[in-house]
Amino acid sequence: MIRNTTASWGSVARWFHWILGIAIIGMLAYGWWMNHIPARPDRFFYRSIHADIGYLILLLMVLRLIWRGVNPTPALPPDISSLQRVAASISHWALYGVTIVVAILGWAHSGARDPNYSSFFGLFKVPQFTSPDKAAAGFYEDWHIYIAYVLLALIVIHIVAAAWHHFIKRDRVAARMVDGAPG
């Protein structure tokens, strides 16, 4: 099944979840590594790859939100408390929002530095919405990194909640994102 139902996630939603999840975790690790390698001549190359994947993540996140908007969201089991329902909703929307903020801050950093990271894998130039400004580039980069740590914390909370549902509650809330079967 491609589309979501009120009981299960469709294949498109599951693919968005796993591709973005792996890409975001990979980008967090790559970004940390990239900022901790000693200065070297090919550092611009590594940062350009990071920017290119960041543009893709932003695009995929927007597409994911559109897909979510035109599909039903599977219901949580009836025994989930209203507090847990609110916490789940807040944490999911926080993941979406913070991912977008991190990507936009990275994009702002790209345009504010000279040279920028507008070349998308050498295929075309991504339009930049900020102008070269060294102080602004530093500001955007710092906030990109700070908010990336917030994103990492949200991911840890998300994984812990999924593990709790799978191993302790055994309610299929997490499993249905893997197999698409109803909860």
C-alpha positions, 0 to 999 in steps of 0.5 A, spaced: 500 500 500 502 506 497 498 511 501 497 511 509 491 509 512 488 510 519 491 504 521 498 504 518 503 507 514 504 507 507 510 505 503 511 512 501 511 515 508 515 509 511 520 510 505 521 518 507 521 516 514 527 511 513 531 515 508 530 522 511 532 518 518 538 515 515 540 521 511 539 526 517 543 522 522 549 521 517 549 528 516 550 530 523 555 525 524 559 527 517 558 535 520 561 533 526 567 529 523 567 535 518 568 540 523 573 536 527 578 534 522 584 539 521 584 544 516 586 542 510 586 543 502 580 539 501 576 542 507 571 546 502 570 539 498 567 536 504 563 542 506 560 542 499 558 535 499 555 536 506 551 542 503 549 538 497 546 533 501 543 538 506 539 541 500 536 534 498 534 533 506 530 540 505 527 538 499 525 531 501 523 534 508 518 539 504 515 533 500 514 529 506 510 534 509 506 535 503 505 527 503 503 527 510 498 533 509 494 529 504 494 522 507 491 520 514 495 519 520 495 512 523 491 513 529 495 511 536 492 505 540 486 507 544 490 505 551 495 511 549 494 517 554 492 524 552 499 526 555 502 521 551 498 523 544 500 530 545 508 529 547 508 524 540 505 530 536 509 535 539 516 531 538 514 529 531 512 536 529 519 539 533 523 533 529 520 536 522 521 543 524 528 543 527 530 539 521 528 545 516 531 550 521 538 546 521 537 546 513 535 553 512 541 555 517 546 551 513 543 554 506 544 561 509 551 560 511 552 557 504 550 564 501 553 568 506 560 565 505 565 567 500 566 562 496 559 559 497 556 552 497 551 553 491 554 548 486 549 542 487 554 536 485 557 540 480 550 540 476 547 547 477 547 553 482 542 553 488 540 560 488 542 563 495 538 567 499 543 571 503 549 575 501 557 574 502 558 577 509 563 574 514 560 576 520 553 573 518 556 567 515 559 565 522 553 567 526 549 562 521 554 557 522 554 557 529 546 557 530 546 551 524 551 547 529 547 549 536 540 547 533 543 541 530 545 539 537 537 540 539 536 536 533 540 530 535 537 530 542 530 530 539 532 524 535 535 520 541 528 522 544 524 519 538 529 513 538 528 512 545 520 512 545 520 507 539 524 502 543 519 503 549 513 502 544 517 496 541 520 493 547 516 495 553 509 496 551 509 491 545 504 495 542 506 495 534 506 503 534 514 503 532 513 496 528 508 499 523 513 504 521 517 498 519 512 493 516 506 497 514 502 492 518 496 495 522 497 497 529 
